[in-house]
Amino acid sequence: MLSHHAYTIRPADAPTLEFLCALAGAAPLARPALIADIDGVPAAALSLVDSRVVADPFRQTSGLVRHLRLHRSGWRTRDQRDAVRDRVRAVLPFMA
């Protein structure tokens, strides 16, 4: 399990995607995509178009890929998160 301080998830840029795909020997990912870095080093990427994953074959990235998929699912349900936040704020007005 990764510490939440050990990795970051960010939008992918073309050079980093190309690096990961070359490292893994995989076809390029469709963009837009997300990149997960471990201690600032790219370790895995997830395409937001077709959910394909490319990961560094020299690192243990299964947990990181789960985090990427979870982040993607939360990214796609932003309206639901906002609705929950609004309901909580309605009950607890001091949080607004």
QUIDAZI-V652424 format. One record per backbone hydrogen bond with DSSP energy under -0.5 kcal/mol. NH is the residue of the N-H (numbers start at 1). CO is the residue of the C=O. Records with the same first field share a line. If there is no record, write none. Layout:
NH = CO + CO
//
This chain:
6 = 3
7 = 3
8 = 37
10 = 35
12 = 33
17 = 13
18 = 14
19 = 15
20 = 16
21 = 17
22 = 18
23 = 19
24 = 20
25 = 21
26 = 21
34 = 46
35 = 10
36 = 44
37 = 8 + 35
38 = 41
39 = 6 + 37
41 = 38
43 = 36
44 = 36
45 = 54
46 = 34
47 = 52
48 = 32
49 = 32
51 = 47
54 = 45
56 = 43
59 = 56
61 = 59
65 = 61
66 = 62
67 = 63
68 = 64
69 = 65
70 = 66
71 = 67
72 = 68
73 = 69
74 = 70
75 = 71
76 = 72
77 = 73 + 74
78 = 75
80 = 77
81 = 77
82 = 78
83 = 79
84 = 80
85 = 81
86 = 82
87 = 83
88 = 84
89 = 85
90 = 86
91 = 87
92 = 88
93 = 91
95 = 92
96 = 93
//
